[in-house]
């Protein structure tokens, strides 16, 4: 097996499955269009009384799924996303067609002025060549302290995962900061360059893919719109 065989990692803020105008879009189709081995999602919506689209599309893709709720027993209307008052859970999800060998969560707390307590999913995957890849999916605060949360995340990652040899690591998601803010993650390299928000007329990059350690990036891009108010990002990665 070629140890340098690349995998594709994509990330998308789903905006609760609604367009910028509050109209539903096809979340399953959006995930299929990303054509990725691993998909990280933010603002994933799981209604209490209806089927969970993210879990269903994971099954269609032959992927394992890990969910992390950030706000439970709430509604998209209460979150300021559309007008739907049905109860559900809003949070993060990772879909992986690669074998999952480890899973952890890191609590980041609630930033001043934010209604949501933030967290990160840490998913360890086995790449085609057998090397480990750690994917950290997060959605940081929309307040101005997002770089502080990013710095906290990198410190907690280093502290919790310090044992053993260095593992190729990717921090990915809606980091809610422009590109210069990612300098708050020391020793991480920014990859994707391009504006991601708002999707219809993007003027700022809020979605990022940062890498650290023995990982090669052979391509990184902002992808075409799929319905959300954010544009997706994608990258081809390989771990020697």
C-alpha positions as CSV (number, residue, x, y, z in Angstrom):
1,X,0.0,0.0,0.0
2,X,1.2,3.5,-0.8
3,X,2.0,5.2,2.5
4,X,1.7,8.6,0.9
5,X,-1.8,8.0,-0.5
6,X,-3.6,11.2,0.2
7,X,-7.0,11.5,1.9
8,X,-9.5,14.3,1.5
9,X,-10.7,16.3,4.6
10,X,-13.6,18.7,4.2
11,X,-15.2,21.0,6.7
12,X,-18.5,22.9,6.6
13,X,-20.6,25.1,9.0
14,X,-24.1,23.8,8.3
15,X,-25.9,26.8,9.7
16,X,-28.4,24.4,11.2
17,X,-29.3,23.1,7.7
18,X,-30.6,26.5,6.6
19,X,-29.6,29.0,4.0
20,X,-28.7,32.5,4.9
21,X,-32.4,33.3,4.2
22,X,-33.6,30.7,6.7
23,X,-34.7,28.2,4.0
24,X,-33.8,24.5,4.4
25,X,-31.2,23.1,2.1
26,X,-30.3,19.4,1.3
27,X,-27.7,18.6,4.0
28,X,-27.2,15.0,2.7
29,X,-26.6,16.3,-0.8
30,X,-24.1,18.9,0.5
31,X,-22.1,16.2,2.3
32,X,-22.1,14.0,-0.8
33,X,-20.8,16.9,-2.9
34,X,-17.8,17.5,-0.6
35,X,-16.4,14.1,-1.9
36,X,-14.3,13.7,1.2
37,X,-13.0,10.8,3.3
38,X,-13.5,12.8,6.4
39,X,-16.1,15.6,6.9
40,X,-16.1,17.9,9.9
41,X,-19.4,19.8,10.5
42,X,-20.3,22.7,12.7
43,X,-23.8,23.9,13.6
44,X,-25.1,20.5,12.9
45,X,-28.8,20.3,13.8
46,X,-30.4,17.1,15.3
47,X,-34.1,17.6,15.8
48,X,-35.8,15.6,18.6
49,X,-38.8,14.6,16.7
50,X,-37.4,13.9,13.2
51,X,-34.7,11.7,11.7
52,X,-31.1,12.9,12.1
53,X,-29.9,13.7,8.6
54,X,-26.2,13.7,9.6
55,X,-26.4,10.2,11.0
56,X,-28.3,9.1,7.9
57,X,-25.8,10.5,5.4
58,X,-23.0,8.9,7.4
59,X,-24.6,5.6,6.8
60,X,-25.0,6.3,3.1
61,X,-21.3,7.2,2.9
62,X,-20.2,4.1,4.9
63,X,-18.8,6.5,7.5
64,X,-18.6,6.4,11.3
65,X,-20.1,9.4,12.9
66,X,-19.3,11.2,16.2
67,X,-21.6,13.8,17.6
68,X,-21.1,16.5,20.2
69,X,-24.0,18.6,21.3
70,X,-23.1,22.2,22.3
71,X,-26.7,23.3,23.0
72,X,-29.4,20.8,23.9
73,X,-33.2,21.2,24.3
74,X,-33.1,24.3,22.2
75,X,-34.5,25.4,18.9
76,X,-33.0,27.1,15.8
77,X,-35.2,30.1,16.5
78,X,-33.8,30.5,20.0
79,X,-30.3,30.2,18.5
80,X,-31.1,32.9,15.9
81,X,-31.0,30.5,13.0
82,X,-34.3,30.7,11.1
83,X,-37.7,30.6,12.7
84,X,-38.2,26.9,13.5
85,X,-39.2,26.4,17.1
86,X,-38.9,22.6,17.1
87,X,-36.7,21.2,19.9
88,X,-33.3,19.7,19.1
89,X,-29.5,19.7,19.6
90,X,-27.1,22.0,17.9
91,X,-23.4,21.1,17.8
92,X,-20.5,19.3,16.1
93,X,-20.1,16.2,14.1
94,X,-17.3,14.2,12.4
95,X,-18.0,11.7,9.6
96,X,-15.1,9.4,8.8
97,X,-14.7,6.7,6.2
98,X,-11.3,6.0,7.7
99,X,-11.0,3.7,10.8
100,X,-11.5,5.6,14.0
101,X,-9.0,4.5,16.6
102,X,-9.6,7.1,19.3
103,X,-12.1,9.8,20.4
104,X,-11.9,12.5,23.0
105,X,-13.6,15.8,23.7
106,X,-12.0,19.0,25.0
107,X,-14.1,21.6,26.9
108,X,-13.3,25.2,26.1
109,X,-15.9,26.9,28.3
110,X,-18.1,29.9,27.5
111,X,-16.5,33.1,26.2
112,X,-17.7,36.5,27.6
113,X,-20.9,37.5,25.8
114,X,-21.4,34.0,24.2
115,X,-24.5,32.0,25.0
116,X,-22.9,28.7,24.0
117,X,-20.2,26.8,25.8
118,X,-17.6,25.7,23.2
119,X,-15.8,22.4,22.8
120,X,-13.7,20.4,20.4
121,X,-13.9,16.8,19.1
122,X,-10.6,15.0,18.9
123,X,-10.8,12.1,16.5
124,X,-7.8,9.8,15.9
125,X,-7.9,8.1,12.5
126,X,-5.8,5.4,10.7
127,X,-4.7,6.6,7.3
128,X,-4.4,4.3,4.3
129,X,-0.7,3.8,5.0
130,X,-1.4,2.9,8.6
131,X,-0.1,6.2,10.1
132,X,-2.2,8.0,12.7
133,X,-4.0,11.4,12.0
134,X,-5.6,13.4,14.7
135,X,-8.5,15.6,13.5
136,X,-9.7,18.3,15.9
137,X,-13.2,19.6,14.9
138,X,-14.3,22.8,16.6
139,X,-16.5,25.9,16.3
140,X,-15.1,28.7,18.3
141,X,-16.9,31.7,19.7
142,X,-18.3,34.4,17.4
143,X,-17.1,36.9,20.0
144,X,-13.8,38.7,19.5
145,X,-12.0,36.3,21.9
146,X,-11.9,33.4,19.4
147,X,-8.1,33.6,19.2
148,X,-7.9,33.2,23.0
149,X,-10.0,30.0,22.7
150,X,-7.8,28.8,19.9
151,X,-4.7,29.3,22.1
152,X,-6.4,27.5,24.9
153,X,-7.3,24.6,22.6
154,X,-3.7,24.1,21.5
155,X,-2.5,24.2,25.1
156,X,-5.0,21.6,26.2
157,X,-4.2,19.5,23.2
158,X,-0.5,19.6,24.0
159,X,-1.2,18.8,27.7
160,X,-3.6,16.0,27.2
161,X,-2.0,14.3,24.3
162,X,1.7,14.9,25.2
163,X,2.5,11.2,25.8
164,X,4.2,9.3,23.1
165,X,5.5,10.3,19.7
166,X,4.1,13.4,17.9
167,X,1.0,12.6,15.8
168,X,0.0,14.5,12.7
169,X,-2.7,16.9,13.9
170,X,-5.3,19.0,12.1
171,X,-7.4,21.7,13.8
172,X,-10.3,22.4,11.5
173,X,-13.7,24.2,11.5
174,X,-15.3,27.5,11.8
175,X,-12.8,29.3,14.0
176,X,-14.6,32.6,13.7
177,X,-11.5,34.6,13.1
178,X,-9.6,36.1,10.1
179,X,-6.5,34.3,8.9
180,X,-4.1,36.4,11.0
181,X,-5.9,35.3,14.2
182,X,-4.7,31.7,13.6
183,X,-1.3,32.7,14.7
184,X,-2.7,32.1,18.1
185,X,-2.0,28.4,17.4
186,X,1.8,28.2,17.7
187,X,3.5,25.6,15.5
188,X,0.4,25.1,13.5
189,X,0.5,25.9,9.7
190,X,-2.5,27.5,8.0
191,X,-3.4,25.8,4.7
192,X,-6.6,27.0,3.1
193,X,-6.5,30.5,1.7
194,X,-9.7,32.2,0.6
195,X,-12.8,33.9,1.8
196,X,-15.5,31.6,3.2
197,X,-18.2,33.9,4.6
198,X,-20.9,34.9,3.7
199,X,-21.3,32.2,1.0
200,X,-23.2,34.4,-1.5
201,X,-20.6,37.2,-1.4
202,X,-17.7,36.2,0.8
203,X,-15.5,38.9,2.2
204,X,-13.7,37.2,5.1
205,X,-12.2,33.8,5.9
206,X,-13.6,32.3,9.0
207,X,-13.1,28.6,8.3
208,X,-9.6,27.2,8.6
209,X,-7.6,24.1,8.4
210,X,-4.4,24.2,10.5
211,X,-1.8,21.4,10.5
212,X,1.0,20.4,12.8
213,X,3.5,17.6,12.7
214,X,4.3,15.0,10.0
215,X,1.5,15.8,7.6
216,X,1.8,16.9,4.0
217,X,-0.8,19.1,2.3
218,X,-0.9,18.5,-1.5
219,X,-3.9,20.8,-2.1
220,X,-6.2,23.1,-0.2
221,X,-9.2,25.1,-1.4
222,X,-12.4,26.9,-0.6
223,X,-15.1,24.8,-2.3
224,X,-18.2,25.8,-4.2
225,X,-21.4,26.8,-2.2
226,X,-23.6,23.9,-1.1
227,X,-26.5,25.8,0.6
228,X,-25.1,27.0,3.9
229,X,-24.2,30.6,4.7
230,X,-20.6,29.4,4.9
231,X,-18.5,28.0,2.0
232,X,-16.9,24.6,2.6
233,X,-13.2,24.1,2.7
234,X,-11.2,21.0,1.5
235,X,-7.7,19.7,1.6
236,X,-5.7,16.7,0.5
237,X,-3.5,15.4,3.2
238,X,-1.0,12.5,3.5
239,X,1.0,11.3,6.5
240,X,4.4,9.7,5.8
